[in-house]
Amino acid sequence: MENNTLSYFNLTMFMNIRHYHYLASVFFLLLYSFILSANLFMMLIISQEKTLHEPMYIFIAFLCFNSLYGSAGFFPRFLMDLLSESHLISRPACFTQIYVIYTYASYEVTILSIMAYDRYVAVCHPLHYHRKMTSKTVYALAVLAWICPACNLTVTVVMVVRLPLCGNNIQKVYCASWNIVKLSCVTTAVNNLLAMLGAITAAFLPFAFILYTYLRIVLACWKNSGEVRGKVLQSCVPHVLSFRLIHLRHIFRKHTEKVLFGGMHMIK
């Protein structure tokens, strides 16, 4: 039956680990504590150490802050649901969680693309680096990295909110827009098209830009001596490490979700 005024959604995947919820809650509480302490420590070090008041490290601090933002949108609610008998989430809370998680992921990609631009300017236009990457430019790029994904995701979430729904069961441990779109009572062709365009804007274009900048960096290194190449590669280490750590974190999240919410269900 069509119902556009559903008050709650039911996160059904928690049923898969109901016999292991205490073990899972301890594990994820420790993980959340580590994420909080590691990111706060990194931000503290960057803020206190004047030699790190460079664009690259400022962007790393932004990544740390974004990690805190995304974690706050997921872990508190997730930990509460692990220890709860009921796994209902209110409609406003669900869409708020969607917005926070999706903007967190988009912010991450846009900040990484800005870091890649910073390295591109440093390597390919070293004489103009300090003129181009001023404090004003750094913070303007940071604001742009937050505003563009926020506007993009606002449109996406509003489109999902307006859909008439014929159910309230979400096959996840958190709210995800695609799972809600699948509950729609009407055709979602327009939503699917907007989602595809949003994904291209939020993910594929930034990643393409990162690949382009590093291609230019590699070509610039190729034309210089081995000593210069070593210095250039060393200057790119913070960005490459940040990119790699984020990639490993997403792999870890996927495997953890598969083991806890898939494997345990099969064991039972």
Helices and strands as residue ranges (DSSP letters): E 8-11, G 12-17, H 21-48, G 50-52, H 55-82, E 88-90, H 91-124, G 126-128, H 129-132, H 135-161, E 169-170, H 177-181, H 189-199, I 200-204, H 205-222, H 226-258, I 259-263, H 264-267
